[in-house]
Amino acid sequence: MQANQVSAHSREHLLSQTGEYLQNALGDAPLAAIILGSGLGELGNQIEDRLSIPYEKIPGFAAVTVPGHSGRLICGNLEGRKVVAMQGRFHYYEGHAMETVVYPVQAFAKWGIPNLIVTNASGGINLTFQPGDLMLIRDLVSLFCPSPLRGENMASLGPRFFDMTKPFTEELLQLARQVSAEEGIAVREGVYAYAQGPHFETPADIRLLRILGADAVGMSTVPEVIAARHAGMHILGISCITNMAAGVTGQQLNHEEVLETGRLAGERFIKLVRGIVSRISG
């Protein structure tokens, strides 16, 4: 049963069931959960001693419909640390309710996972960016994102009203900077803006987002970060700039370009994430 098919009253019970299912199937909660964006799923295949579960078998999880998203939860060891990785995520534009989009994050919090690394493929708004760049996300433009926490609050996860001054954990950002310097992996830093999709943004949209201070734009991540922040998780966000946004180069945009650039940047992305996981604290 999917999360958007249950009442608000039943949602917390379903989350508890999911947490119990994950505990029974995969053991104690991992050190970190990693959400892998479009074209970045190869990291999941590098997890050792892994157990793989299709989303359809997990209570509350939906099925994915987006090319480049496998729809599997993979748990095992990465750099000697226990992690769980989502090969594919749920998007608002697929027709899911926001409650379904963030359900895995809330289930991870219920399971007891302290850290969330959320990644995505995004369009570059900052004119100094180039396709293939990796960007550490410092802040969000969330104004265009329907709140995933609308409705009855689940106090067991977090308070009704909560602070979003620092959506990303400074210690994890500093750790990512350290790894990038030590490993010689160039990274950008910037602000990520949410767009509902599934259509790509118009040039006017991009001009507006640039005025608002956004450096990159995509159709994911923001709902998940809001839910994780509500639940008190430590969060790190990484974008792969897979294309320049509408109107920047004059070229038409397509999803195949997103997937291909994500694959080409995959080696640097994987090296960065592995380095972060190896140094992350419990």
N, C-alpha and C positions, 0 to 999 in steps of 0.2 A: 504494500500500500504506500502511495506517495504522500509526502508531507502535506501537499496542498489539497489532499482529499479528506483530511481530518479536521474536526473542529478545534478551536483554540483550547478548549477544555481538555481535549485528548492529546494535544501536541506534546505536552511535557511527558505524559506517560509513554508515548511513542519514542521520544528521545531517550528515555530510560531504557526501553527495550533495545534500541539500537546500541546504546552503550554496553549493555549486557551481552548483546550478540558479538560485538567487536572484542570484548574482554574474553568471551568463551572461545572465539575463533582465532584470535591473534595474541592473546595473553595481556600482560600489563601494558598500560599506555606507553607509547613511544615518547622519545624526547622531543620530537618535532613532527609536524605534519607539513607536507609540501604539496601545493596545488600547482600542477603543471599546465601551462598555457599552450595555445595552438603551436604545433611544430616543436614543442619542447619536451615531448613525452619520453624521449630516449633515456632520460635520467632514470626513469622507473625501471628500465631494463638492466641498469647497472647495480641495482640493489641486490645484495647477496643474501643467500638463505631465505629467499622471499616466498611469501605466500600471496596468492593473487585471488581476489574475489570479484566477480562481476557485480556491478552496482545493483542489478536486478535481484540479487539474492540478499541484499542488505535492507532491513526494515527501514522505510522512510526515504530511501534513495530512489531517484528517478532513473530513466534511461537517457543516454546522451544521443543527440542527433547531428552533431557538428562534425564535418570531416576533419580528421587529425586528432580527434579525441576518442581514445579507446574505450573508455567507460569501465575502468577497472581500478580497484583499490589494491595497492601493493604494499606489503609490510615486510620488513627485513632489516638488514644491516647496511649502513652506508658509512664508510670511514670508521667502522667499529662502533657506531651509534645506532640504536634502534630508531627507525623512522617509518612513517607511513606516507605514501604518495598517491595522489589522485591523478590518474591518467585520464584527464577529461573532467570538465566541470559542467554545471548547469547554468544556463543563461536565461535572463528575463525574456529575450527575444524569441526563445524557443516556445514560448507560451506558458512557461512555468510561472507560478506565483512566486513572489519574492521569498516567501517562507520556504519554498523548495530550493531556491537558489542557495540559500545560506544554511540549509539543513545539515549538510556534512560538517560545516564548521562548528555548529552548535553541538552536534553529536561528538565531535572530537573533544570539545570542552567538557562535555558530560563524561567522556571516557577518562579524562584527566590529562590530556596533552597540554603542556605549558606553552609551546612555541609553534607559531605558524609562519611558514615561508610561502608567500603567495606570488605567483609569477604570471606574466601575460605577454601576449604579442600586442603591440600598440603602434599607432601612427604617430610619427614625429611632427610636432607643432613648432618646436624650437628650431629656428632656421640654421643653427650651427650643428644640428644632429644629422646623422647619416644612417641609412638602413644597415642593420647589423650591430648598431650601438647597444650596449647594455646600460640601463638607467636604474639607479637606486631611487625608490620613490620616497620623497621627503614629506609630501602632503597630498591632499586630494581636493578636487572640485567635485563635491557630492550633490550639488544643488539639483541636478537633473536626474537623480536616482531616487525612485520611490523607496521610502524607508522599509527595510526588511523587518523592522521591529514595530511596525504599525499594528495596533490592536492590543489585546491583553498582554501585559508584561509578564514574563516568566522570571520571577524574583530569584529563583534558584540559580539562574544564569548571571543576572546582573540587575542593576537598578533601573527604574523607569527612565530617569533622565541621567545622562552620563556625559563626561567630558570628552571632546574630540580635539583638544588643543594639540596633542601629539598622537596622531593615529598610529604612527610607527614608533617602535621602541628604539630609543637613542642608542642603547648599548648594542643592539643588533646592527644598527646602521654603522656604528663605529667599528664593529667587528668586520662587517663587509668591506669597509674602506681599508682596514688593515690587511685583509686577505687579498684584495685587489692590488694593493701596493706590493705585498710580498710575492705574489704569483705573477706580477707583471700583466695583469688584466685591466685594460682601460675601462673605466666606468664613468658614466655621466650621473648627475643627480638632478632631480626635478619634480614637478608637480604633475600628477596623473588625473585626467578628467574622465568622467563617466559619460558615455552615450548609450542610449537604450538599444539601438540597432533594430533589425538586422541590416538596414541600409547603412552604407558608409556616410560620413558627415558631408555637408555641403561646404564649399569654400567660405561662405558667410558664417557657418557654424565655427569653422576653424579660426577665422578672424576674431570672432567673439571670444572663443576660448583663449586665444593668445592675449587678448586684452585682460582677461580674468587671471592671467598668470600661469596658464597650463603649458607644460612642455610636451606632453604626450596625451593621446586619447585612445580609449578602448571601450569594449562592451562588457567588461567583467570587473572583478577585483574589489570595487568600491562596496558593493553589498556585503561581500565576505569580510572585508576589513571592519565595517561597521559592526557586524555580528560578533566578530572576534574581539573587538575592543569592548563591546558590551559585556562579554563573558570573561574579560580580564586576561586574555591571552597576550603573550609577547609576540609582536608582529614585525616581519620584514617583508618588504615588497620590492620585486625586481621586474622591470619591463624590458623586453627585447623590442627595439625599434625595427619593425619589419618593413616599413614603408614610410614615406613621407605623406602626411595627411593631405586631404583634398585641397587643391589650389596651390600647393607649395611648388610642385614641379609641372603641373599641367597634365600629368599622365592620369589615365583612368586607373581606379583601384580594383583589385580582385583578391579573393581569398587564397588562390593558388600562390600568389606572390608572398602572402603572409606566411604560409606553410613553408615555402622554399627558403625564405630568408631566415626563418626560425631554425630550420635544420642546419643551415650554413653557420649560424652563430652558436649552434648547439655545443660545440667543443669548449668554447670559452665560458658559456653559461654553466655547463656541467662542472668545469674546473672551479668556477667561483662558488657554486652551491656546495660542492664537496668540501672545499676549504672552509666554508662557513660552518657546515655541519660538524666538521672535525674539531672545531674550536668552541662550539656553542655549549653553554652551561645548562645544567638542569633546572 
